[in-house]
Amino acid sequence: MLSLSLIRFSDLLGGGMAYFTVPILLGALNLHNLPLDFASGIAISMWGLFATIFQPLSGKIIDRIGHPKKFLISSLLLTSLLIFLYTRVSTLSELILLRAFLGIVESSLIVSSLTMLMHFSGKKKGSSVGIYNTFTDLGFSISPLLAGFLIIYGIDVVFYVAALFTLLASLLAYSILDDVESVRMREKSGSFRDLNREMYPVLISLIFAVSMVSSIIPLENSFIRRLEVTPLEFGLSFTLYLVTRTVSNPYAGRLADRMGGERLYIISILLLSLTSPILLTTSFSIFLLVRTMQGIIVAFVYTSSAIYMAERSGLSYALSMSILSSAITASLTAGPVLSGFISGFLGFEIVYVFFSLSIAMSSIYLCIRKGK
């Protein structure tokens, strides 16, 4: 699992560098009188939209064909090429099209890597997922710092280096990873209709949870006014959340192996619902404490949800991981839009009351269904 985690670290280091440089690239393009923030939102969200749509399809294809290593290598090579093509983008429409293709290609990358992770983890899925999440979070956390350093030498340099990191990931995958001939859990390939009904409230609660977490940055201005802090201080809270989440991943994995993914997921998702309304505090010290707690809890949510889906969905690892990952990317795309709409038309406070109640109610419904 360490080899797969290292591959994804290199990939997300490169992909993260490109991601954080996209808004700067937009500033140099002809936006046809569109506001920069609006154009940036469209371009960035295009990846999430297409990744969400195509991940279940990728899961179905991998489930039927097998050999996820081949899908992983090919998607890494294509990702490297597409990141390089950022240097050739000259219009907004070209950038949007490129982001859409990246979403399609990386849907296969995500599903194939998670499929291999679950297949090779054996009985210690929690520990494996914890290590995997630690490396992916670390790669994504370091990427903006490296991009900020390289952009001094030119924006194209960032994309060249990012493409090289992704290319390196594909070479590592080719040389050190073993393949899996079949990823099915039964003799015949299942379908999405075979998904255990118990998973529906799990996915709904996860969607609300990830949407709540992804709403923080889009509402940055409102938080800054409410807390009376500088953008630098607010950025510190985000860094603290990421670092805490990264450090907590291995512990989340080990605890999931002890308690089971199901029990840990229910506890952690309920705890996360309790932290949501506390974000409405006007004390920056309390806000930092809440973000620290959320970093720990979200690590537990991500790890336990993956194990829960793998063990209880009734589907192959490819199909179950594609559904889980699709739900997460959909939430990361929809969360900022939903929170922005609620805050703009109903009020900032309503956002986190809404998310708290939504997460809690879907979790309670899950407990009720299990009781039956």
Number of C-alpha atoms within 10 A of each C-alpha: 17 12 14 21 21 19 27 29 25 26 28 26 30 33 24 20 29 26 20 17 20 18 17 13 19 20 13 11 14 12 16 9 7 10 9 15 12 10 18 21 15 14 23 19 22 22 24 24 21 22 28 26 17 19 31 25 18 25 27 22 16 27 26 17 13 21 18 28 22 16 21 24 22 17 23 28 19 20 26 27 17 18 26 21 17 23 15 11 17 14 14 20 13 15 22 20 15 19 27 21 19 23 24 23 26 23 28 28 25 22 31 29 23 23 26 23 21 25 19 14 14 10 11 16 25 31 22 25 27 27 25 28 25 21 24 20 21 20 23 23 19 16 22 19 12 17 24 15 12 17 15 10 10 10 19 19 16 26 28 19 21 28 29 19 23 28 22 19 26 24 16 18 22 16 8 11 15 15 14 15 11 15 22 20 14 10 6 9 15 18 13 15 8 10 19 13 13 15 19 14 19 23 19 16 26 24 23 26 26 24 24 26 20 19 22 17 14 15 16 14 14 14 22 17 11 15 18 14 13 12 12 9 15 20 13 13 19 17 16 18 21 23 18 20 26 24 20 21 31 23 18 28 28 20 19 27 19 12 13 18 27 18 12 22 26 20 14 21 26 21 19 26 26 17 17 23 18 17 21 19 14 15 13 19 11 14 19 19 16 20 24 20 18 25 26 24 25 26 26 29 27 24 31 31 25 23 26 22 26 23 18 16 22 20 24 28 28 31 33 29 29 28 22 25 21 25 22 22 24 21 26 22 24 21 23 21 18 16 24 18 14 16 17 12 9 11 12 19 13 16 22 22 17 18 24 23 16 19 27 22 16 21 24 16 14 19 14 10 12 9 7 5
